[in-house]
Amino acid sequence: MSNKTPFVFGVKAEGENFTDRREETKNLLANFQYGVNTILISPRRMGKTSLVEKVCNMIDDNEIRIVRIDAFGTRCEIDFINAFATAVIRATSTKWEEWMENAKVFLSRFVPKISLGQDPLNDFSISLEYNPNNNTTDEILKLPEMIANQKGYKIVVCIDEFQQIGEYSDSLTFQKKLRSVWQLQKNVSYCMYGSKKHMMEKIFLNRSYPFYRFGDVMYLKKISERDWVDYICERFDATGKKISRELAKEVTILTECYSSYVQHLAWFLWLKTDNEATEDDLRYATNRLLDSQEALFIQQTEGLSDYQMNFLHAIADGVHTGFTQKSVLSKYRLGTSANITRLKNTLKEKDLIETTEPRSLDMSDPILKLWLKKRVWSTYS
């Protein structure tokens, strides 16, 4: 039997581990090829990064260069522009000498300091002399357009965890800088995505924010239950094990078709299975999945108020609307009806709940919901 894992989670899914997303792949590829700015929005664990990476790898046109940036580790404007400059120079240079030449030509005003990583031929970072009173940020944000114009190709800049800029000091001013420069670029397009759906919607769908109507907003929906069942059965079969379609369907129901969780639960189930997966194997795998997430879930919920936990309890019980009804307020001890709006807003800000359709709420993480039901609330013990 191959030592290659049949299910992938926690990293980008590639090749045979990437399933479905045919329509989204087609649309995103067209946006990259035709220079359309794209905003990918969905809850966590839906496979946004895997989709972007798949499309990036499909670009075999020498006239398009892909810049990849992860904004997660940035905490301020200077962090972002250093990461931006490093990524742009790296993606538009093919060897060390060209990196140095591009830094010298395009960043000459800033006397960049280049730090080498463990592999000096392939790993480096740039830090710039930064003065908030000069035009450092604007000049760096113009960098991909300058390079694209001089070298005669187009550039697609992909920025993961883009919502991180919403945490910066004076974030709106920085967003205005980004928009004012990027909207004028003709040979550069941008793909922004991130793990906090509420913040991404706030940045891109709120009329009062600078990035409103900046590009094509793509909502990444769940992969269908049928596609997941086919995939799970195929991966078991390819490794000499068996699983019924009914049990594979139970995997999708427990995880509500959230991509990363489907893969994670299927992995634990596959590990437990000797020949053919059973209900007992699935129960064991589910507990393993809850164990693996427990520390994170404790961290996410330990600071919540009683009212906030009660609100989550109501949603987990299947209450998705009508929270101000007297019966709901009383049963789940939610206080007065005036308290409901505040609870909704706070839990959305924490990315614990989301609007699934007009006036309907659900928890953002189906396994957090399952953990609360099985291990926190005594009525489910």
C-alpha positions in Angstrom: 0.0 0.0 0.0 1.2 3.5 -0.8 2.4 5.7 2.0 0.8 8.7 0.4 -2.1 10.0 2.5 -5.5 9.5 0.8 -7.0 12.6 2.5 -5.4 16.0 2.9 -6.3 18.8 5.5 -4.5 21.7 7.0 -2.6 22.3 3.8 -3.5 23.2 0.2 -5.3 20.3 -1.5 -3.6 19.6 -4.9 -3.9 17.1 -7.7 -6.1 14.1 -6.9 -6.8 15.6 -3.4 -8.6 18.5 -5.0 -12.2 17.7 -5.8 -14.9 19.4 -7.8 -14.9 23.3 -8.0 -15.2 23.1 -11.8 -17.3 26.2 -12.2 -15.3 28.3 -9.7 -12.0 27.1 -11.3 -13.2 28.2 -14.7 -14.4 31.6 -13.5 -11.3 32.4 -11.5 -9.0 31.3 -14.3 -10.8 33.6 -16.7 -10.5 36.5 -14.2 -6.7 35.9 -14.0 -6.3 35.7 -17.7 -8.3 38.8 -18.5 -7.1 41.0 -15.6 -10.3 41.1 -13.5 -9.9 41.9 -9.8 -11.4 39.1 -7.7 -12.6 38.8 -4.1 -13.2 35.3 -2.8 -15.5 35.1 0.2 -16.6 32.1 2.2 -16.4 30.6 5.7 -13.2 29.0 6.9 -12.2 25.6 5.8 -13.9 25.8 2.4 -10.8 25.5 0.3 -10.2 29.1 -0.9 -6.4 28.8 -0.7 -6.5 25.4 -2.5 -8.7 26.9 -5.3 -6.4 29.9 -5.8 -3.3 27.7 -5.8 -4.9 25.3 -8.4 -5.7 28.2 -10.7 -2.2 29.7 -10.2 -0.7 26.4 -11.3 -2.9 26.3 -14.4 -1.4 29.5 -15.7 1.2 28.4 -18.2 1.3 31.7 -20.1 4.7 33.3 -20.0 3.0 36.7 -20.3 1.3 36.3 -16.9 3.3 36.3 -13.6 1.7 35.3 -10.3 2.6 37.1 -7.0 1.7 35.3 -3.8 1.4 37.2 -0.5 0.2 35.9 2.9 -0.9 38.9 5.0 -1.5 36.9 8.1 1.7 37.8 9.8 1.5 41.5 9.0 0.5 43.8 11.8 0.9 47.3 10.3 1.4 49.2 7.0 5.2 48.8 7.0 4.9 45.0 7.5 2.5 44.8 4.5 4.6 46.8 2.1 7.8 44.9 3.0 5.9 41.6 2.3 4.5 43.1 -0.9 7.9 44.3 -2.2 9.5 41.0 -1.4 6.8 38.9 -3.1 6.7 41.1 -6.2 10.5 41.1 -6.7 10.6 37.3 -6.1 7.8 36.5 -8.5 9.2 38.7 -11.3 12.8 37.5 -11.1 14.1 34.1 -12.1 17.5 34.1 -10.4 19.5 35.8 -7.6 21.2 38.2 -10.0 17.9 39.3 -11.4 16.5 39.8 -7.9 19.3 42.1 -7.0 19.0 44.0 -10.3 15.3 44.5 -10.0 15.6 45.6 -6.4 18.3 48.1 -7.5 16.3 49.4 -10.5 12.8 49.5 -9.1 13.5 50.2 -5.4 16.6 52.4 -5.8 15.0 55.3 -3.9 14.6 53.3 -0.7 18.0 51.6 -0.4 16.4 48.2 0.4 18.1 45.9 2.9 17.9 42.3 1.6 18.1 39.5 4.1 18.9 36.0 3.0 17.2 32.8 4.2 18.7 29.3 4.6 18.7 28.9 0.9 20.3 32.1 -0.4 19.4 31.3 -4.0 15.7 31.0 -3.4 14.8 32.6 -0.1 15.1 36.3 0.8 13.2 39.2 2.3 13.3 42.9 1.8 13.0 45.6 4.4 12.8 49.3 3.5 13.8 52.5 5.1 10.4 53.7 6.1 9.2 57.2 6.8 5.4 57.7 7.1 5.8 61.3 5.9 7.1 60.3 2.5 5.6 58.4 -0.4 7.1 55.0 0.4 3.8 53.1 0.5 2.5 54.6 -2.8 5.8 53.9 -4.6 5.9 50.2 -3.4 2.3 49.7 -4.4 3.1 50.9 -7.9 5.9 48.4 -8.1 4.1 45.5 -10.0 2.7 47.9 -12.6 6.2 49.4 -13.1 7.7 46.0 -13.6 4.8 44.8 -15.8 5.2 47.8 -18.1 9.0 47.5 -18.4 9.0 43.7 -19.0 5.9 43.5 -21.2 3.8 41.0 -19.2 0.8 41.0 -16.9 0.8 40.3 -13.2 -1.8 38.8 -10.9 -1.3 39.5 -7.2 -2.9 37.0 -4.9 -3.2 38.1 -1.2 -4.3 35.5 1.4 -5.7 36.6 4.7 -6.4 40.0 3.2 -8.8 40.8 6.1 -5.7 41.3 8.3 -5.4 44.9 7.0 -8.7 45.6 8.9 -6.8 45.2 12.1 -4.1 47.8 11.3 -4.0 51.1 13.1 -5.8 53.7 10.9 -6.9 50.8 8.6 -9.3 52.9 6.5 -6.6 55.4 5.6 -4.4 52.5 4.4 -7.2 50.9 2.5 -7.7 54.2 0.7 -4.0 54.2 -0.3 -4.3 50.7 -1.6 -7.4 51.4 -3.6 -6.2 54.7 -5.0 -3.1 53.1 -6.5 -4.4 49.7 -7.5 -7.5 50.9 -9.3 -5.3 52.8 -11.8 -3.2 49.8 -12.8 -3.8 48.4 -16.2 -1.4 45.4 -16.3 -1.9 44.2 -12.8 -5.0 42.5 -11.2 -5.6 41.4 -7.7 -7.2 38.4 -6.0 -8.0 38.9 -2.3 -9.3 36.2 0.0 -9.2 35.3 3.7 -10.5 33.2 6.5 -12.7 35.7 8.2 -15.9 36.0 6.2 -17.5 38.8 8.2 -14.4 41.0 7.9 -14.0 40.3 4.2 -17.7 41.3 3.6 -17.2 44.4 5.7 -14.2 45.5 3.6 -15.6 44.7 0.2 -19.4 44.9 0.5 -19.8 48.0 2.7 -20.5 51.1 0.7 -18.6 53.3 3.2 -15.4 51.3 2.7 -12.7 52.1 0.1 -12.8 48.7 -1.5 -16.5 48.7 -2.2 -17.1 47.4 -5.8 -13.4 46.8 -6.4 -13.9 43.6 -8.4 -15.8 40.4 -9.0 -17.0 39.0 -5.7 -17.1 35.2 -5.8 -18.8 33.4 -3.0 -17.3 30.0 -2.6 -20.1 27.5 -1.8 -19.9 24.1 -0.4 -18.9 21.2 -2.6 -22.0 19.0 -3.1 -22.7 16.0 -0.9 -22.7 13.8 -4.0 -19.3 14.9 -5.1 -17.9 14.4 -1.6 -19.4 10.9 -1.3 -17.9 9.9 -4.7 -14.5 11.3 -3.6 -14.5 9.5 -0.3 -15.5 6.2 -1.8 -12.9 6.5 -4.5 -10.1 7.4 -2.1 -10.9 4.4 0.1 -11.1 2.1 -2.9 -7.8 3.4 -4.3 -6.0 2.3 -1.0 -7.6 -1.1 -0.8 -10.3 -0.3 1.8 -14.0 -0.1 1.5 -16.7 2.3 2.7 -20.4 2.3 1.9 -21.9 5.3 0.2 -24.3 5.6 3.2 -21.4 5.9 5.7 -19.5 8.3 3.4 -22.7 10.4 3.4 -22.7 10.4 7.2 -19.2 12.0 7.0 -20.6 14.8 4.9 -23.6 15.3 7.2 -21.4 15.5 10.3 -19.1 18.0 8.7 -21.8 19.9 6.7 -19.6 19.5 3.6 -16.9 21.9 4.9 -14.0 20.8 2.8 -11.2 20.7 5.4 -13.4 18.9 7.9 -14.6 16.3 5.4 -10.9 15.5 4.6 -10.0 15.5 8.3 -12.8 13.2 9.4 -12.4 10.9 6.4 -8.7 10.6 7.3 -9.4 9.5 10.9 -12.0 7.1 9.6 -9.6 5.7 7.0 -6.9 5.2 9.7 -9.4 3.3 12.0 -10.7 1.1 9.2 -9.1 -2.3 8.7 -11.0 -3.5 5.7 -14.4 -1.9 5.5 -15.5 1.2 7.5 -18.2 0.7 10.1 -20.4 2.9 12.3 -18.2 2.2 15.3 -15.2 3.3 13.2 -17.0 6.6 12.4 -17.9 7.2 16.0 -14.2 6.7 16.9 -13.1 9.0 14.1 -15.6 11.7 15.1 -14.2 11.7 18.7 -10.6 11.9 17.3 -11.7 15.0 15.2 -13.3 16.6 18.3 -10.1 15.9 20.3 -7.9 17.5 17.6 -9.9 20.7 17.7 -10.7 20.9 21.4 -7.9 23.3 22.4 -8.9 25.8 19.7 -12.6 25.5 20.6 -11.8 26.2 24.3 -9.8 29.2 23.3 -12.7 30.5 21.1 -15.4 30.1 23.7 -13.8 30.6 27.2 -14.2 34.4 27.1 -17.9 34.3 26.0 -20.5 35.6 28.3 -23.4 33.5 29.4 -25.8 35.3 27.0 -23.4 34.6 24.1 -23.1 30.9 24.9 -26.9 30.7 25.3 -27.3 32.3 21.9 -25.0 29.7 20.4 -27.0 27.0 22.2 -30.2 28.2 20.6 -28.6 28.1 17.1 -27.2 24.6 17.8 -30.7 23.5 18.8 -32.0 24.6 15.3 -33.2 28.1 16.1 -32.1 30.2 13.1 -34.7 33.0 13.2 -37.2 34.6 15.6 -34.7 35.1 18.5 -36.8 38.0 19.9 -39.9 35.7 20.5 -40.8 35.4 24.1 -40.6 31.6 24.1 -37.0 31.7 22.6 -35.8 34.5 25.0 -37.2 32.5 27.9 -36.0 29.0 27.0 -32.4 30.0 26.2 -32.1 32.8 28.8 -31.2 35.5 26.3 -32.4 38.5 28.3 -34.6 41.1 26.7 -35.3 41.4 22.9 -33.0 44.6 22.9 -30.1 42.3 23.8 -30.4 40.2 20.6 -28.9 42.7 18.1 -25.9 43.2 20.3 -25.4 39.4 20.7 -25.7 38.9 16.9 -23.1 41.7 16.1 -20.6 40.5 18.7 -20.7 36.9 17.7 -20.4 37.9 14.0 -17.4 40.0 14.8 -15.9 36.9 16.5 -16.7 34.9 13.4 -18.7 32.4 15.4 -22.0 32.9 13.6 -22.9 34.0 10.0 -26.0 34.9 8.0 -26.8 31.9 5.8 -29.8 33.5 4.1 -31.9 36.7 4.7 -32.6 36.9 8.4 -31.3 33.4 9.1 -28.3 32.6 11.3 -26.1 29.6 11.8 -22.8 28.8 13.5 -19.8 29.4 11.2 -18.0 26.1 12.3 -20.0 22.9 12.2 -17.5 21.0 14.3 -17.5 23.7 17.0 -21.3 23.2 17.0 -20.8 19.5 17.3 -18.2 19.9 20.1 -20.5 22.2 22.1 -23.4 19.8 21.8 -21.5 16.7 22.7 -19.0 17.9 25.2 -20.2 21.2 26.8 -23.9 21.3 27.1 -25.1 18.6 29.6 -28.4 18.0 27.7 -26.3 16.5 25.0 -24.0 14.4 27.2 
